[in-house]
Structures are given as structure tokens and as C-alpha cells.
Amino acid sequence: MNVEGFTFTPPAGFRTEEQTIALRMGVDGPAPSLIVQSKPARAGVSLEELAGQTFSELSQTIPGMKGASRSEFTFADGGNGIVLAYNFPTATGELRQYFVLRLDKQRLCTVTLTLPSASLTEGNARLFMSAIASITPA
């Protein structure tokens, strides 16, 4: 198993249950970041339920959240998802965050894209969302 710069051999019988990948753009100042996570979902839970629970948790834990929205999202392979978007203040300026959820066979994939609001353009938002749309079940 490769983990960015390291190789790891787990004990026999172990398998990956949850995986998180964090990426950051190499720029000066607040940098766009992207976190992709795959983990098991509760049996029988729907994408709608997960989105509602996630929004509730986010609104309770992110101080100063504003401009929140929820929209449907279609992945490149036709799969359905939900995007939660909102702004929040930080010491270095306001950030825009997109939280994307996709459920497939009781496996939940979440993507958190964080961008400095000042550098957000329609073009770079489209580019980032296009990359997110490329996520497909294995």
C-alpha cells in the first residue's frame, strides 16, 4: 500500500475501511485545498439523509457560516450527488467551501473544496468541479 512517500504492509486480514487524501495548491497566501474521503455509510441511509445530517453538523461547527446553498450534482458517469456550499470568515479572509457527497453501494465519498473567496472565479470553480465530477465508483 502506498501512502504519499511511504509504503506500508498491513498485517494479514486487514483491509482499507476508510481513506482520506488531502491536496493543496502550491501558491502564496491562502491556498485552495481539496480533501477526498471514502468510508462506509450506515446501512440503509440515503444520500438525502446524509446531506441533511452533514449540513446540520457543518452549521453547528463552522462559526460565521453564511450564504449556504444546497444543489444536486451529476458526476461525469451520470451518478448523483449533492453539493453543500457556504462561505465563512478566517483571519486571512473569507473562504468559500464546497462539500460534495456521493453514495454508492453503502460507500460514501465526500469531497471538500476550499477556496479563498477573493480568488474564486467562474472559470476556476468550473475547473475544480469538473475534477470532482470525475470521481466514479471503483
C-alpha positions in Angstrom: 0.0 0.0 0.0 1.4 3.4 -1.0 0.8 6.5 1.2 2.5 9.5 -0.4 6.2 8.9 0.0 5.8 5.8 2.2 5.0 2.1 1.6 3.1 0.2 4.3 2.3 -3.5 4.5 -0.6 -4.1 6.8 -1.0 -7.3 8.8 -2.7 -10.2 7.1 -6.5 -9.9 7.1 -6.6 -6.1 7.3 -8.2 -4.1 4.5 -8.8 -0.4 3.9 -12.0 0.7 5.5 -11.6 4.5 5.2 -9.3 6.6 3.2 -8.6 10.3 3.1 -6.5 12.2 0.6 -5.7 15.9 1.2 -4.3 18.1 -1.7 -3.2 21.7 -1.5 -2.4 24.1 -4.4 1.2 25.5 -4.2 0.5 29.2 -4.1 1.4 32.1 -1.8 -1.2 33.1 0.8 -4.4 31.1 1.5 -4.3 28.2 -1.0 -7.1 26.2 -2.5 -7.4 22.8 -0.9 -9.2 19.6 -1.8 -9.9 16.7 0.6 -11.4 13.4 -0.8 -12.6 10.8 1.7 -14.1 7.4 1.1 -15.7 5.5 4.0 -18.5 3.0 4.8 -22.0 4.5 5.1 -24.6 3.3 7.6 -26.8 0.5 6.2 -29.9 1.8 4.5 -29.0 5.5 4.7 -30.0 7.7 1.7 -27.9 10.4 0.1 -30.6 12.9 1.2 -30.3 11.9 4.8 -26.5 12.1 4.7 -26.7 15.6 3.1 -29.1 16.8 5.8 -27.0 15.4 8.6 -23.8 16.8 7.1 -25.3 20.3 6.8 -26.6 20.2 10.3 -23.1 19.2 11.6 -21.4 21.9 9.5 -23.7 24.6 10.5 -23.1 23.8 14.2 -19.3 23.6 13.9 -18.4 26.4 11.4 -18.7 29.8 13.1 -19.9 32.6 10.9 -21.2 30.4 8.1 -23.2 32.4 5.5 -24.5 32.2 2.0 -25.3 28.4 2.4 -26.9 26.6 -0.5 -27.7 23.0 -1.5 -27.8 21.7 -5.1 -28.0 18.5 -7.0 -24.7 17.4 -8.7 -24.2 15.0 -11.6 -20.9 13.2 -11.9 -19.3 12.5 -15.3 -20.5 8.9 -15.2 -24.1 10.1 -14.6 -24.1 9.3 -10.8 -26.0 11.6 -8.5 -24.5 13.7 -5.8 -25.3 16.7 -3.6 -23.2 19.9 -3.1 -23.4 21.9 0.0 -21.8 25.4 -0.4 -21.1 28.2 2.1 -18.8 31.0 3.0 -17.0 31.5 6.3 -14.6 34.1 7.7 -11.0 33.4 8.7 -8.1 35.5 9.9 -6.7 35.6 6.4 -10.0 36.4 4.6 -13.3 34.8 3.7 -13.3 31.3 2.3 -15.8 29.5 0.1 -16.3 25.8 0.7 -18.0 23.2 -1.4 -18.9 19.9 0.3 -19.8 17.2 -2.2 -21.4 13.9 -1.3 -21.7 10.7 -3.4 -23.2 7.4 -2.2 -22.6 4.2 -4.0 -23.4 0.7 -2.6 -23.3 1.9 1.0 -19.9 3.6 0.5 -19.8 7.4 0.9 -17.4 9.6 -0.9 -17.1 13.2 0.3 -15.1 16.0 -1.3 -14.3 19.2 0.5 -13.1 22.0 -1.8 -12.0 25.2 0.0 -11.1 28.3 -1.9 -10.3 31.9 -0.9 -13.4 33.9 -1.9 -11.3 36.7 -3.3 -9.7 34.3 -5.9 -12.9 32.5 -6.8 -13.9 32.9 -10.5 -16.4 31.2 -12.6 -13.6 29.6 -14.6 -11.6 28.1 -11.7 -14.8 27.0 -10.0 -15.8 25.1 -13.2 -12.3 23.6 -13.4 -12.4 22.3 -9.8 -16.0 21.0 -10.1 -15.1 19.2 -13.3 -12.3 17.4 -11.4 -14.7 16.5 -8.7 -17.2 15.2 -11.3 -14.6 12.7 -12.4 -15.0 10.7 -9.2 -16.5 7.3 -10.0 -17.1 4.1 -8.1 -14.2 1.6 -8.4 
